[in-house]
């Protein structure tokens, strides 16, 4: 029998192309997942996956069914959301994606308020680069995303709610050799040092590379690229690595003069647009709308 549960199992397996990882995501045993996929194939009369000892591949039929399965699951979720809207509930599950920089400023107070005042809302939060969050949003695995989007604007299929901008720049530890350089030679001297940054989309990488002296924007001298702001902050505080970050994320270190901003303007401008993004043709659940309302407040 064709069930939504089996369709979801198939979609997750197709996303992972690995039965063990898919089973872990679904909190199933591999044998239970295999039986579910076999049941779906039997109901449809189609072979959806080719499984070998080392890999899982979609068949041509599987590729076609996958597209339709995603649509069916998205429409089902929309129906559930609209049912919640009709009942006017402030409870339910919310899947939210947050970029690394917004996560540092929004998440702690938001999650604390939700835990205190809205115990009926269960949150799942993905902290990732905007590029990866956009992929999850397109696959309907997130309700909405908060991200800095200047280097990769969302397409017209998404609705955007503007939030206060964050302010980007290059920062170094107190006593860094670059702080003694004159403005005239600072840009040339910057090319001698490597950067620490979060995972960046191609346009942001190119703009930073040009700022660091590569006129073609092809080579970005990175010492560290990761989504742990704590790791990036610690490296910048204890070495001569130059940190690309936003002022809001390191406000305490700036106030204590542990980190100092270099007088160099990021080519895209210091104000980095920060937005809430969600599918334009999808109704957010009451729980998701409540979270959005709290973020905007």
C-alpha positions in Angstrom: 0.0 0.0 0.0 1.3 3.5 -0.9 1.7 5.6 2.3 3.1 9.0 3.1 5.5 7.3 5.6 7.0 5.2 2.8 7.3 8.2 0.5 9.2 10.1 3.2 11.5 7.1 3.8 12.2 7.0 0.0 12.9 10.8 -0.1 15.3 10.7 2.8 17.1 7.6 1.3 17.4 9.4 -2.1 18.8 12.5 -0.3 21.4 10.5 1.5 22.1 7.8 -1.1 23.2 5.7 1.8 20.9 3.3 3.8 22.8 3.6 7.1 22.7 7.4 7.1 19.1 7.5 6.0 18.1 5.0 8.7 19.8 7.1 11.3 18.0 10.3 10.2 14.7 8.4 10.3 15.5 6.7 13.6 14.9 3.3 12.0 17.0 0.2 11.7 18.4 -0.5 8.2 16.3 -3.6 7.8 13.1 -1.7 8.6 14.0 1.0 6.1 14.8 -1.6 3.5 11.4 -3.2 4.1 9.7 0.2 3.7 11.4 0.9 0.4 10.6 -2.6 -0.9 7.0 -2.1 0.1 6.9 1.2 -1.8 8.4 -0.4 -4.9 5.9 -3.2 -4.7 3.0 -0.8 -4.4 4.2 1.2 -7.4 5.4 -1.7 -9.4 8.7 0.1 -10.0 12.3 -0.4 -9.1 13.3 2.9 -7.4 16.8 2.2 -6.1 19.8 0.2 -7.2 21.7 -1.0 -4.2 25.2 -2.4 -4.2 27.6 -3.3 -1.4 29.1 0.2 -1.5 26.5 2.6 -2.9 22.8 3.4 -3.5 21.7 4.9 -6.8 18.4 6.2 -8.1 16.9 4.4 -11.1 15.3 6.5 -13.9 11.9 5.5 -12.4 13.2 6.5 -9.0 14.2 10.0 -10.3 10.7 10.6 -11.6 9.0 9.3 -8.5 11.3 11.4 -6.3 10.2 14.6 -7.9 6.5 13.7 -7.4 7.1 12.4 -3.9 8.7 15.7 -2.8 5.6 17.6 -4.2 3.2 15.3 -2.4 5.0 15.6 1.0 5.3 19.4 0.6 1.5 19.6 -0.2 0.8 17.3 2.8 2.8 19.5 5.1 1.0 22.6 3.7 -2.3 21.0 4.5 -1.2 20.2 8.0 0.0 23.8 8.5 -3.3 25.2 7.2 -5.3 22.8 9.5 -3.2 24.2 12.4 -4.1 27.7 11.2 -7.8 26.9 11.3 -7.5 25.5 14.8 -5.5 28.6 15.9 -2.8 26.6 17.7 0.4 28.0 19.2 2.0 24.6 19.3 3.7 22.3 16.9 7.1 21.7 15.4 9.2 24.4 13.7 12.2 23.7 11.5 14.3 26.8 11.2 17.6 27.4 9.4 20.0 30.2 10.6 23.2 31.5 9.1 26.3 31.5 11.3 26.4 35.2 12.0 22.6 35.7 12.7 22.7 32.5 14.9 25.2 34.2 17.3 22.9 37.2 17.9 19.4 35.8 17.5 19.4 32.3 18.8 20.2 32.5 22.5 17.4 35.0 23.4 14.9 33.5 21.0 15.3 29.9 22.2 15.3 31.0 25.8 12.0 32.9 25.3 10.4 30.0 23.4 11.4 27.6 26.2 9.9 29.9 28.9 6.8 31.2 27.2 5.9 28.7 24.5 6.5 25.2 25.8 4.1 23.8 23.1 6.5 24.7 20.3 9.3 22.2 19.5 12.2 23.7 17.6 14.7 22.1 15.2 17.5 24.5 14.2 20.0 24.1 11.5 23.1 26.4 11.6 24.7 26.5 8.2 26.0 28.7 5.4 23.2 30.5 3.5 24.0 28.4 0.4 23.4 25.2 2.2 20.3 26.6 4.0 18.9 27.6 0.6 19.3 24.0 -0.6 17.4 22.7 2.4 14.7 25.4 1.9 14.3 24.3 -1.7 13.9 20.7 -0.6 11.2 21.7 1.9 13.1 20.5 4.9 13.0 23.9 6.6 10.0 26.2 7.3 12.1 29.3 7.0 15.6 30.7 7.2 17.3 33.7 8.7 20.4 34.6 6.8 22.7 37.2 5.4 21.8 37.1 1.7 23.7 39.9 -0.1 26.1 37.6 -2.0 23.4 35.1 -3.0 19.9 36.8 -3.2 16.9 34.4 -3.0 14.8 33.9 -6.2 11.3 35.2 -6.8 9.8 31.9 -5.5 10.6 33.0 -1.9 9.2 35.7 0.3 11.6 37.9 2.2 11.1 39.8 5.4 13.9 42.3 6.0 15.6 42.5 9.4 18.2 45.0 10.7 21.5 44.6 8.9 24.7 43.4 10.4 28.0 45.2 9.7 30.8 43.2 8.2 34.5 44.0 8.3 38.0 42.7 8.9 39.3 42.4 12.5 42.6 41.7 14.2 43.9 41.3 17.7 45.1 44.2 19.8 48.8 44.7 19.0 48.6 43.2 15.5 51.3 44.5 13.1 48.6 45.7 10.6 47.4 48.3 13.2 50.7 50.2 12.8 50.5 50.4 9.0 49.3 53.6 7.4 46.1 53.6 5.4 48.1 54.1 2.2 50.0 50.8 2.6 47.5 48.9 4.7 45.9 47.1 1.7 49.2 46.0 0.4 50.3 44.7 3.8 47.0 42.9 4.2 48.0 40.5 1.4 50.8 39.2 3.7 48.3 37.7 6.2 45.8 34.9 6.0 42.1 35.1 6.8 39.7 33.2 9.1 36.1 33.1 7.9 32.9 31.1 7.9 32.0 29.1 4.8 31.4 31.7 2.1 29.5 31.7 -1.2 31.5 32.3 -4.4 30.7 36.0 -4.7 31.6 36.8 -1.1 34.9 34.9 -1.5 35.7 36.8 -4.7 35.0 40.2 -3.1 37.2 39.3 -0.1 40.0 38.1 -2.4 40.0 41.4 -4.2 40.1 43.3 -0.9 43.2 41.1 0.0 45.0 42.2 -3.2 44.0 39.6 -5.8 42.6 41.8 -8.6 41.0 38.9 -10.3 39.2 37.8 -7.1 40.3 34.1 -7.6 42.5 33.4 -4.6 41.4 33.9 -1.0 44.2 33.3 1.5 42.4 31.4 4.1 44.0 30.0 7.2 40.8 28.7 8.7 37.3 28.3 7.2 34.7 26.9 9.5 31.2 27.7 10.9 32.4 27.7 14.6 32.5 31.4 15.6 34.1 30.5 18.8 37.0 28.8 17.0 37.3 31.7 14.6 37.3 34.2 17.5 39.9 32.3 19.4 42.3 32.0 16.5 42.0 35.8 15.8 42.6 36.6 19.4 45.8 34.5 19.7 47.4 34.8 16.2 48.0 37.2 13.4 45.2 35.8 11.3 42.7 38.4 10.1 39.1 37.7 11.0 36.2 38.3 8.6 33.1 38.8 10.7 30.3 41.1 11.7 30.6 43.7 14.5 27.5 42.4 16.2 29.0 38.9 16.7 32.2 40.2 18.4 30.7 43.2 20.2 32.2 42.2 23.6 35.7 41.8 22.2 35.4 45.1 20.4 34.2 46.9 23.6 37.1 45.4 25.5 39.5 46.4 22.7 40.6 42.8 22.4 39.8 42.9 18.7 40.1 46.0 16.5 38.5 46.6 13.1 40.8 47.5 10.2 39.9 50.7 8.3 39.2 48.8 5.1 35.7 48.7 3.5 34.3 45.3 2.4 33.5 45.8 -1.3 29.9 44.9 -0.9 29.5 47.5 1.8 29.7 47.2 5.5 25.9 46.8 5.9 25.1 43.1 5.2 21.4 42.5 4.5 19.8 40.0 6.9 16.4 38.5 6.1 13.8 35.9 6.9 13.2 33.8 3.8 10.4 31.3 3.2 8.5 29.8 0.2 6.1 32.4 -1.2 3.4 29.8 -2.0 3.5 28.0 1.3 1.5 29.0 4.4 3.6 29.0 7.6 2.1 27.2 10.6 0.9 29.2 13.6 3.9 28.0 15.5 6.3 29.1 12.7 4.5 32.5 12.5 4.8 32.9 16.2 8.6 32.3 16.0 8.8 34.8 13.1 6.9 37.3 15.1 9.3 36.9 18.0 12.3 37.3 15.7 10.9 40.6 14.3 10.1 42.0 17.7 
